[in-house]
Amino acid sequence: MKRVLLVTSRLALEVVRNVVSSAVKEGKINYDVDIITLPTDVAALMTTDYIAEYLRRLGISLNNYDVIIVPGLVRGSCRVIEEVVGIRAVKGTIYATDIPALLTFDLSKLSGDEPADEVMREHLRSNISDILARVEGEVLKKNYLRVGNVLVPTNPPPIRVIAEVTEAHLREKNLLLREVLKLIEEGADIISVGFEAGNPHPDRVSEVVRFLKKEVNAPIAIDSIISSEILEAVKAGADLILSLTKKNIPKIAKELNGVPAVIIPYGDNGVPSNPLDRLHVLEENMNLARKLSVKYIIADPVLDPPGLGTTLKSLITYYEFKQKHREVPTLMGIGNVTEFIDADSVGINALLVVLALEAGASLLLTVEKSVKAQGSTLEVATASQMTSLAWVRKSPPKDLGLDLLILKDKTRISAPLTLGEDIRVVNVNEQISAELRHTGLDPMGIFKIRVNYEEGVIEALYIGRKGRILIRGKSAKSIMNYILRNELVSKLSHAAYLGSELAKAEEALRLGKNYVQEEPLFKERRYLRVLRKQ
């Protein structure tokens, strides 16, 4: 077993000892580890020259250790340490809490010049890319259906993501194209366009499909049950049709000309709620489509919204259908759940993708119609890659090197502070904005701040002695730097307030949260306690 010397600072020593000890007890470490503390409080203040000299004075040599790991934030190259003590030296992780992961990694791949975090991240991403490429390669060896230039496996993984743009008939072409390109950038394999339910727009359907076919390389689907719209979409070159029912199949089947079509269990009385009845209607519609020469069929048993007592039943229908029809790819519209629950979409989408894979769904349809569902395409696309990785590794979708942890983290990072006996502790609760109200306005002027979600920028409108200036940028730092360079503030309290508000606006932009100046970004959540009968 390799012998490793971990170099740390005084303040980090307790954290390093605890994480190493816990990792040893859990059997997570592949090396024999010793820890040495340098007489410095903070690792970022160390240099590799200082570490080399300190270890030389201690008499550390090749006889003692195989590799020396110094903190990731140490300044300088570890080649200095190697030259002085004769032992290979590398930079470790920035945070001590990541040491267990570091000590399960191949130390020969670490660098003496950059923190292990970056090396490990790149290694993981490369490994992930290789696995996902192998999953894609396996599609050609399995049964699949071609939708435009996308191969859809009859049985996943991988899962293909369809992102829908709703009410396409109301959108200007340039705005429609911008939205479609954004969805493709965020992982959509296929773009679906939806129109007005119950009100035909065949001319507009033709125009939209032709436009998108000309402008983008991704397959274009149409989501409609109106026969006239479907027929125009096929003529315009649509690559996929959603959705065929008992009523419209006889009207359009012979005009599909080999275009794949999604069959839904919509019969004389709508979609049955009973799983067995729904399965029966779906099979009847598929048989009708085949009889009328529909060549390429995708089945959609329809996922029901939550709260009606049928979501689980509809999932069971997916599973039961797939057990009977392994040769038919299935589509699941997970927006039916995400849009109908007031919870952050990222967790809902991640769980739905896992369930979809287990139910055998090859295509997932997601919609970003509501504000709370914005970002769903990226979430679903990422979750689909996570499930593919988990499937290959035969493990839960965790510790993959790819995640959807956005509002929470897996580990707690604690940065210790140097506290002496002469320290004075002051507890304050007031926000900067409240303090500013009592100190009076800045004579240089005021700022009105907002987030422009459509263009993806923060906007700060200055009104004051130097006129009216609209400052736009993607980061709080860039806007604040402009404000300071151009001397648009004269009070420290005002500068502090602006820094706080701009940072809040940047987070709102990144997370898709509403930003209101001087209002908290996150509201406190409390459990609603109800009196229970004893």
C-alpha positions as CSV (number, residue, x, y, z in Angstrom):
1,M,0.0,0.0,0.0
2,K,1.3,3.5,-0.9
3,R,2.3,5.8,1.9
4,V,0.9,9.3,1.7
5,L,1.8,12.4,3.6
6,L,-1.0,14.9,3.9
7,V,0.2,18.5,4.5
8,T,-2.3,20.8,6.2
9,S,-2.6,24.1,8.2
10,R,-3.3,24.5,11.9
11,L,-6.9,25.7,11.4
12,A,-7.8,22.8,9.0
13,L,-6.1,20.1,11.1
14,E,-9.2,19.0,13.0
15,V,-11.3,18.8,9.9
16,V,-8.6,16.9,8.0
17,R,-8.2,14.4,10.9
18,N,-12.0,13.8,11.2
19,V,-12.6,13.2,7.4
20,V,-9.6,10.9,7.1
21,S,-10.6,9.0,10.3
22,S,-14.2,8.6,9.1
23,A,-13.0,7.5,5.6
24,V,-10.6,4.9,7.2
25,K,-13.4,3.4,9.4
26,E,-15.7,3.2,6.3
27,G,-13.0,1.5,4.3
28,K,-13.0,4.2,1.6
29,I,-9.2,4.9,1.6
30,N,-6.8,3.0,-0.6
31,Y,-3.6,4.4,1.0
32,D,-1.7,4.5,4.3
33,V,-2.0,8.1,5.4
34,D,-0.1,10.4,7.8
35,I,-0.9,14.0,8.5
36,I,1.6,16.8,9.2
37,T,0.6,20.3,10.3
38,L,2.7,23.3,9.3
39,P,2.9,26.3,11.7
40,T,0.6,28.4,9.5
41,D,-3.1,29.1,10.1
42,V,-4.4,29.2,6.5
43,A,-3.3,27.0,3.6
44,A,-3.8,29.7,1.1
45,L,-0.9,31.6,2.7
46,M,1.5,28.8,2.2
47,T,4.0,28.5,-0.7
48,T,5.6,25.4,-2.1
49,D,9.0,26.9,-1.2
50,Y,8.0,27.2,2.4
51,I,6.6,23.7,2.5
52,A,9.8,22.3,0.9
53,E,12.1,23.9,3.4
54,Y,9.9,22.9,6.4
55,L,9.9,19.2,5.2
56,R,13.6,19.3,4.6
57,R,14.3,20.5,8.2
58,L,12.1,17.6,9.5
59,G,14.2,15.1,7.5
60,I,11.3,13.8,5.3
61,S,12.7,11.6,2.5
62,L,11.8,9.0,0.0
63,N,12.3,6.4,2.7
64,N,9.2,7.8,4.5
65,Y,6.6,8.3,1.9
66,D,5.7,7.6,-1.7
67,V,3.8,10.9,-2.4
68,I,3.2,14.2,-0.6
69,I,-0.2,15.9,-1.0
70,V,-0.3,19.6,-0.2
71,P,-3.5,21.8,0.0
72,G,-5.0,22.7,-3.3
73,L,-4.7,26.5,-2.7
74,V,-1.0,26.5,-2.0
75,R,0.9,28.9,-4.2
76,G,3.7,27.8,-6.5
77,S,4.6,24.5,-8.2
78,C,5.1,21.3,-6.3
79,R,8.2,20.6,-8.4
80,V,10.1,22.7,-5.8
81,I,9.1,20.2,-3.1
82,E,10.2,17.2,-5.2
83,E,13.6,18.7,-5.9
84,V,14.2,19.4,-2.2
85,V,12.9,16.2,-0.5
86,G,13.1,13.8,-3.5
87,I,9.4,12.7,-3.2
88,R,6.7,13.2,-5.7
89,A,4.5,16.1,-4.6
90,V,1.0,17.0,-5.9
91,K,-1.7,19.4,-5.0
92,G,-4.8,18.1,-3.3
93,T,-8.3,19.3,-3.1
94,I,-9.3,22.9,-2.2
95,Y,-11.6,21.8,0.6
96,A,-10.7,19.2,3.3
97,T,-14.1,17.6,3.1
98,D,-13.2,16.3,-0.4
99,I,-10.1,14.4,0.8
100,P,-11.9,11.0,1.0
101,A,-12.7,11.2,-2.7
102,L,-9.1,12.3,-3.4
103,L,-7.7,9.3,-1.5
104,T,-9.7,6.9,-3.7
105,F,-8.5,8.5,-6.8
106,D,-5.4,7.4,-8.9
107,L,-2.8,9.7,-7.3
108,S,-0.5,9.2,-10.4
109,K,-3.0,11.4,-12.4
110,L,-2.7,14.4,-10.0
111,S,-0.8,17.5,-10.8
112,G,1.8,19.5,-9.0
113,D,0.5,22.7,-10.5
114,E,-3.3,22.7,-10.3
115,P,-5.7,21.6,-7.5
116,A,-6.9,18.0,-7.6
117,D,-10.5,19.3,-7.9
118,E,-9.9,20.3,-11.5
119,V,-7.9,17.1,-12.4
120,M,-10.5,14.8,-10.8
121,R,-13.4,16.8,-12.5
122,E,-11.8,16.5,-15.9
123,H,-11.1,12.8,-15.3
124,L,-14.7,12.1,-14.3
125,R,-16.1,14.1,-17.2
126,S,-13.8,12.1,-19.6
127,N,-14.9,8.9,-18.0
128,I,-18.5,9.9,-18.2
129,S,-18.2,10.9,-21.9
130,D,-16.6,7.5,-22.7
131,I,-19.5,5.6,-20.9
132,L,-22.2,7.7,-22.6
133,A,-20.5,7.2,-26.0
134,R,-20.5,3.4,-25.4
135,V,-24.2,3.6,-24.6
136,E,-24.9,5.5,-27.8
137,G,-22.8,3.0,-29.7
138,E,-25.0,0.1,-28.4
139,V,-28.1,1.7,-30.0
140,L,-26.9,0.5,-33.4
141,K,-26.7,-3.0,-32.1
142,K,-30.3,-2.9,-30.7
143,N,-33.7,-2.4,-32.3
144,Y,-34.4,1.3,-32.9
145,L,-36.7,3.7,-34.7
146,R,-35.3,6.7,-36.6
147,V,-36.9,10.1,-36.0
148,G,-35.2,12.5,-38.5
149,N,-31.5,12.2,-37.7
150,V,-32.1,10.8,-34.2
151,L,-32.1,7.1,-33.4
152,V,-34.6,6.2,-30.7
153,P,-33.9,2.8,-29.1
154,T,-36.9,0.5,-28.7
155,N,-35.8,-0.1,-25.1
156,P,-33.7,2.4,-23.2
157,P,-31.0,3.5,-22.3
158,P,-30.4,6.0,-23.7
159,I,-33.5,8.1,-23.4
160,R,-34.3,10.8,-26.0
161,V,-35.7,14.2,-24.8
162,I,-38.4,16.0,-26.7
163,A,-38.8,19.7,-25.7
164,E,-42.1,21.3,-26.6
165,V,-42.7,25.0,-27.6
166,T,-46.3,25.7,-26.8
167,E,-48.6,28.1,-28.7
168,A,-46.1,28.3,-31.6
169,H,-48.8,30.0,-33.8
170,L,-48.5,33.1,-31.6
171,R,-44.7,33.5,-31.7
172,E,-42.7,35.7,-34.0
173,K,-40.2,33.7,-36.1
174,N,-37.1,35.2,-34.5
175,L,-38.3,34.6,-31.0
176,L,-39.5,31.1,-31.8
177,L,-36.1,30.3,-33.3
178,R,-34.2,31.7,-30.3
179,E,-36.3,29.6,-28.0
180,V,-35.8,26.4,-30.1
181,L,-32.0,27.0,-30.3
182,K,-31.9,27.4,-26.5
183,L,-33.7,24.1,-25.9
184,I,-31.4,22.3,-28.3
185,E,-28.4,23.8,-26.5
186,E,-29.8,22.6,-23.2
187,G,-30.1,19.0,-24.4
188,A,-33.3,18.6,-26.4
189,D,-32.9,15.8,-29.1
190,I,-36.3,16.6,-30.7
191,I,-38.3,19.8,-30.8
192,S,-42.1,19.6,-30.6
193,V,-44.3,22.5,-31.6
194,G,-47.8,22.9,-30.1
195,F,-50.7,25.0,-31.2
196,E,-54.1,26.1,-30.0
197,A,-56.2,23.1,-28.6
198,G,-59.5,22.7,-30.4
199,N,-58.9,25.6,-32.9
200,P,-57.2,24.5,-36.1
201,H,-54.3,26.6,-37.6
202,P,-53.2,24.4,-40.5
203,D,-51.6,27.3,-42.5
204,R,-49.7,28.4,-39.5
205,V,-48.6,24.8,-38.7
206,S,-47.2,24.5,-42.2
207,E,-45.4,27.8,-42.0
208,V,-43.8,27.0,-38.6
209,V,-42.7,23.5,-39.5
210,R,-41.2,24.6,-42.8
211,F,-39.4,27.5,-41.1
212,L,-37.9,25.3,-38.3
213,K,-36.9,22.5,-40.7
214,K,-34.9,25.1,-42.7
215,E,-33.3,26.7,-39.6
216,V,-32.4,23.9,-37.3
217,N,-30.8,20.4,-37.6
218,A,-33.0,18.8,-34.9
219,P,-36.0,16.7,-35.8
220,I,-39.3,18.6,-35.6
221,A,-42.5,17.1,-34.1
222,I,-46.0,18.5,-34.1
223,D,-48.2,18.0,-31.0
224,S,-51.8,18.0,-32.2
225,I,-54.9,15.7,-32.5
226,I,-56.4,18.0,-35.2
227,S,-56.3,16.1,-38.6
228,S,-55.9,19.2,-40.8
229,E,-52.9,20.4,-38.7
230,I,-51.3,16.9,-38.8
231,L,-51.7,16.6,-42.6
232,E,-50.1,20.0,-43.1
233,A,-47.2,19.2,-40.8
234,V,-46.5,16.0,-42.8
235,K,-46.5,17.9,-46.0
236,A,-44.2,20.5,-44.5
237,G,-41.7,17.8,-43.5
238,A,-42.4,17.1,-39.8
239,D,-40.3,14.2,-38.5
240,L,-42.7,13.0,-35.8
241,I,-46.5,13.2,-35.1
242,L,-48.1,13.6,-31.7
243,S,-50.8,12.3,-31.2
244,L,-52.9,9.8,-33.1
245,T,-56.3,8.8,-31.7
246,K,-59.2,6.5,-32.6
247,K,-60.9,9.4,-34.3
248,N,-58.0,10.9,-36.4
249,I,-56.2,7.7,-37.4
250,P,-58.6,6.9,-40.3
251,K,-58.2,10.4,-41.6
252,I,-54.5,10.7,-41.7
253,A,-53.0,7.2,-41.6
254,K,-52.5,6.8,-45.4
255,E,-50.9,10.3,-45.7
256,L,-48.1,9.7,-43.1
257,N,-45.7,8.3,-45.7
258,G,-43.5,6.6,-43.2
259,V,-43.4,9.4,-40.6
260,P,-43.3,7.9,-37.1
261,A,-46.4,8.6,-35.1
262,V,-47.3,8.5,-31.4
263,I,-50.5,6.6,-30.5
264,I,-52.4,7.5,-27.4
265,P,-55.2,5.6,-25.6
266,Y,-57.9,8.1,-26.6
267,G,-61.1,6.3,-27.5
268,D,-64.8,7.1,-27.8
269,N,-64.9,8.3,-24.1
270,G,-61.5,9.9,-23.9
271,V,-58.6,8.4,-22.0
272,P,-59.8,5.7,-19.5
273,S,-58.6,6.1,-15.9
274,N,-58.5,2.3,-15.3
275,P,-55.1,0.9,-16.2
276,L,-56.5,-2.2,-17.9
277,D,-59.1,-0.3,-19.9
278,R,-56.4,2.3,-20.9
279,L,-54.1,-0.5,-22.1
280,H,-57.0,-2.1,-24.0
281,V,-57.9,1.2,-25.8
282,L,-54.2,1.9,-26.6
283,E,-53.8,-1.6,-28.2
284,E,-57.0,-1.1,-30.2
285,N,-55.7,2.2,-31.6
286,M,-52.4,0.6,-32.4
287,N,-54.1,-2.3,-34.2
288,L,-56.2,0.2,-36.2
289,A,-53.1,2.2,-37.1
290,R,-51.3,-0.9,-38.3
291,K,-54.3,-2.0,-40.3
292,L,-54.3,1.3,-42.1
293,S,-50.6,1.0,-42.9
294,V,-49.0,3.2,-40.2
295,K,-45.5,1.8,-40.3
296,Y,-43.6,3.3,-37.4
297,I,-45.5,3.4,-34.1
298,I,-44.6,4.9,-30.7
299,A,-47.0,4.3,-27.8
300,D,-47.9,6.8,-25.2
301,P,-50.0,5.3,-22.4
302,V,-50.3,8.9,-21.0
303,L,-48.9,9.9,-17.6
304,D,-51.6,11.3,-15.3
305,P,-51.2,14.5,-13.2
306,P,-50.7,14.0,-9.4
307,G,-53.5,14.5,-6.9
308,L,-56.1,12.6,-8.8
309,G,-55.2,9.1,-7.5
310,T,-54.2,7.9,-10.9
311,T,-50.5,8.9,-11.3
312,L,-49.2,5.5,-10.0
313,K,-51.9,3.6,-12.0
314,S,-50.7,5.3,-15.2
315,L,-47.1,4.4,-14.4
316,I,-48.2,0.9,-14.0
317,T,-49.9,1.1,-17.4
318,Y,-46.5,2.0,-18.9
319,Y,-44.8,-0.9,-17.2
320,E,-47.5,-3.4,-18.1
321,F,-47.6,-2.2,-21.7
322,K,-43.8,-2.6,-22.1
323,Q,-43.9,-6.1,-20.7
324,K,-46.4,-7.1,-23.5
325,H,-44.9,-5.0,-26.3
326,R,-41.1,-5.0,-26.0
327,E,-40.8,-4.2,-29.7
328,V,-42.7,-0.8,-29.4
329,P,-40.9,2.3,-28.1
330,T,-42.9,4.4,-25.6
331,L,-43.1,8.1,-24.9
332,M,-43.9,9.6,-21.5
333,G,-45.0,13.2,-21.1
334,I,-43.5,14.1,-17.8
335,G,-44.7,17.7,-18.0
336,N,-48.1,16.3,-17.0
337,V,-46.6,15.9,-13.5
338,T,-44.0,18.7,-13.3
339,E,-46.5,21.4,-14.3
340,F,-49.1,20.2,-11.7
341,I,-47.1,20.2,-8.5
342,D,-45.8,23.3,-6.7
343,A,-42.3,22.0,-6.0
344,D,-38.9,22.7,-7.6
345,S,-38.9,21.0,-11.0
346,V,-35.3,19.8,-10.8
347,G,-36.1,17.1,-8.2
348,I,-39.4,16.1,-9.7
349,N,-37.9,15.8,-13.2
350,A,-34.9,13.7,-11.9
351,L,-37.2,11.2,-10.2
352,L,-39.6,11.0,-13.1
353,V,-36.7,10.2,-15.5
354,V,-35.6,7.4,-13.2
355,L,-39.1,6.0,-13.1
356,A,-39.4,6.4,-16.9
357,L,-36.3,4.3,-17.5
358,E,-37.6,1.6,-15.2
359,A,-40.9,1.7,-17.0
360,G,-39.1,1.3,-20.4
361,A,-39.8,4.8,-21.9
362,S,-37.5,5.7,-24.7
363,L,-38.8,9.3,-25.2
364,L,-39.6,11.9,-22.7
365,L,-41.7,15.0,-23.5
366,T,-41.1,18.0,-21.4
367,V,-42.7,21.5,-21.5
368,E,-41.5,24.8,-20.0
369,K,-44.8,26.6,-20.2
370,S,-45.0,27.9,-16.6
371,V,-42.3,29.9,-14.8
372,K,-41.7,27.1,-12.3
373,A,-41.0,24.6,-15.1
374,Q,-38.3,26.8,-16.8
375,G,-35.1,24.9,-17.2
376,S,-36.9,21.5,-17.4
377,T,-35.2,20.6,-20.7
378,L,-31.7,20.8,-19.2
379,E,-32.9,19.0,-16.0
380,V,-34.5,16.1,-18.0
381,A,-31.5,15.8,-20.4
382,T,-29.0,15.7,-17.5
383,A,-31.2,13.2,-15.6
384,S,-31.4,11.0,-18.7
385,Q,-27.6,10.9,-18.8
386,M,-27.4,10.2,-15.1
387,T,-29.8,7.2,-15.5
388,S,-27.8,5.9,-18.4
389,L,-24.6,6.0,-16.3
390,A,-26.4,4.4,-13.3
391,W,-27.7,1.7,-15.6
392,V,-24.3,0.8,-16.9
393,R,-22.7,0.9,-13.5
394,K,-25.7,-1.0,-11.9
395,S,-25.8,1.5,-9.1
396,P,-28.1,4.3,-7.8
397,P,-27.7,7.6,-9.7
398,K,-25.3,9.1,-7.2
399,D,-21.6,9.7,-7.1
400,L,-21.5,9.7,-10.9
401,G,-19.6,12.9,-11.5
402,L,-22.8,14.3,-12.9
403,D,-25.6,15.7,-10.8
404,L,-28.6,17.9,-10.4
405,L,-27.7,19.3,-7.0
406,I,-28.6,23.0,-7.5
407,L,-30.0,24.3,-4.3
408,K,-28.4,21.8,-2.0
409,D,-24.9,20.2,-1.7
410,K,-23.8,16.7,-0.7
411,T,-21.3,17.8,1.8
412,R,-20.9,20.7,4.2
413,I,-17.8,22.9,3.7
414,S,-16.7,24.7,6.8
415,A,-14.0,27.3,6.7
416,P,-12.5,27.8,10.2
417,L,-11.7,31.3,11.5
418,T,-8.8,32.4,13.6
419,L,-10.3,33.6,17.0
420,G,-8.1,35.0,19.7
421,E,-8.9,36.0,23.3
422,D,-9.2,39.6,22.3
423,I,-11.9,39.0,19.7
424,R,-15.2,41.0,20.0
425,V,-18.3,39.3,18.8
426,V,-21.2,41.5,17.4
427,N,-24.5,40.0,16.4
428,V,-26.4,42.0,13.8
429,N,-29.8,41.2,12.2
430,E,-30.6,44.3,10.1
431,Q,-30.3,44.0,6.4
432,I,-28.2,46.6,4.5
433,S,-31.2,47.9,2.7
434,A,-32.9,48.7,6.1
435,E,-29.8,50.4,7.3
436,L,-29.6,52.5,4.2
437,R,-33.1,53.9,4.7
438,H,-31.8,55.5,8.0
439,T,-28.6,57.0,6.6
440,G,-30.2,59.0,3.9
441,L,-29.9,58.8,0.1
442,D,-26.6,58.9,-1.7
443,P,-26.2,62.4,-3.1
444,M,-24.7,60.8,-6.3
445,G,-28.0,59.2,-7.1
446,I,-30.1,56.0,-6.8
447,F,-30.3,52.7,-8.6
448,K,-33.2,50.6,-9.7
449,I,-32.3,47.0,-10.3
450,R,-34.1,44.2,-12.1
451,V,-33.4,40.9,-13.9
452,N,-34.2,40.7,-17.6
453,Y,-34.9,37.0,-17.9
454,E,-35.6,37.1,-21.7
455,E,-32.2,38.4,-22.5
456,G,-30.4,36.7,-19.6
457,V,-28.9,39.9,-18.0
458,I,-29.1,42.0,-14.9
459,E,-30.1,45.6,-15.4
460,A,-29.2,48.5,-13.0
461,L,-30.7,51.9,-13.9
462,Y,-28.7,54.8,-12.4
463,I,-30.5,58.1,-11.9
464,G,-28.5,60.9,-10.4
465,R,-25.9,63.7,-10.9
466,K,-24.4,62.0,-13.9
467,G,-27.7,61.6,-15.7
468,R,-29.5,58.3,-16.4
469,I,-27.4,55.2,-17.3
470,L,-28.7,51.7,-17.9
471,I,-26.0,49.3,-16.9
472,R,-26.4,45.7,-18.2
473,G,-24.4,42.6,-17.4
474,K,-24.5,38.9,-16.6
475,S,-22.7,39.2,-13.3
476,A,-22.9,41.4,-10.2
477,K,-19.1,41.9,-10.3
478,S,-19.1,43.4,-13.8
479,I,-21.9,45.9,-13.0
480,M,-20.4,46.8,-9.6
481,N,-17.0,47.4,-11.3
482,Y,-18.5,49.8,-13.7
483,I,-20.3,51.7,-10.9
484,L,-17.1,52.0,-8.9
485,R,-14.9,53.0,-11.9
486,N,-17.3,55.7,-12.9
487,E,-17.8,56.9,-9.3
488,L,-21.6,56.6,-9.3
489,V,-21.7,56.1,-5.5
490,S,-20.3,58.2,-2.8
491,K,-21.3,56.3,0.4
492,L,-19.9,53.0,1.6
493,S,-23.3,52.0,2.9
494,H,-24.7,52.5,-0.6
495,A,-21.9,50.5,-2.2
496,A,-22.5,47.7,0.3
497,Y,-26.2,47.8,-0.4
498,L,-25.7,47.6,-4.2
499,G,-23.2,44.7,-3.9
500,S,-25.8,42.8,-1.8
501,E,-28.7,43.5,-4.2
502,L,-26.6,42.8,-7.4
503,A,-25.4,39.5,-6.0
504,K,-29.0,38.6,-5.2
505,A,-30.0,39.5,-8.7
506,E,-27.2,37.3,-10.2
507,E,-28.4,34.3,-8.2
508,A,-32.0,35.0,-9.2
509,L,-30.9,35.0,-12.9
510,R,-29.0,31.8,-12.5
511,L,-31.8,30.0,-10.7
512,G,-34.7,31.5,-12.6
513,K,-36.1,33.0,-9.3
514,N,-38.1,36.2,-9.2
515,Y,-36.0,39.2,-8.1
516,V,-37.6,42.1,-6.3
517,Q,-35.3,44.8,-5.0
518,E,-35.0,44.9,-1.2
519,E,-37.0,41.6,-0.9
520,P,-35.4,38.3,0.2
521,L,-34.7,35.9,-2.6
522,F,-35.8,32.9,-0.6
523,K,-38.8,33.0,1.8
524,E,-38.6,31.1,5.0
525,R,-40.5,27.8,5.0
526,R,-42.3,26.5,8.1
527,Y,-44.1,23.3,8.6
528,L,-47.8,23.8,9.1
529,R,-48.8,22.2,12.4
530,V,-52.3,21.1,12.7
531,L,-54.0,20.0,16.0
532,R,-54.5,16.2,16.0
533,K,-57.2,14.4,17.9
534,Q,-55.8,12.4,20.8
